[in-house]
């Protein structure tokens, strides 16, 4: 990028910065959402809540299904990302 192009696109720098920040936040949020360790901890928390009587078996089963879906989706995404590079 030359000096002239740099000067012409300078007003767009804040937009590029906000876009980069938004993309970074989305990436980090997705990494947390689909993290297998985090999902396993949530599953254990569900088991503890059932044992303590805070949740019924039916409620826990529904929440477990959601967690398993997240786990499957995370693995699918990881496979898609891993397969694209090699």
C-alpha positions, 0 to 999 in steps of 0.5 A: 500500500502506497502513501497515497492509498494509505491517506485515502483510506485513513478515514476508514481506519476506525471502521476497520478497527471496529470490524476487527474487534467484532470479529475477534469477540465473536471468535472468542465467544464461539471458542468458549461456547463450543469448548469441550472442557466447559461443556463437560463442566456444565454436564457435571454441574447438571448432575450435581443440580439433579443430585441436590434436587434443584432440577428434575430428571426431565429438565436435566435431560433437556439441558443435556441434549442442548449441551450435547448438541453444542459438543457435536457442533463444536466438533463439526466446526473443528473438523471443518476448520482442520480440514480446510487447512490441509 
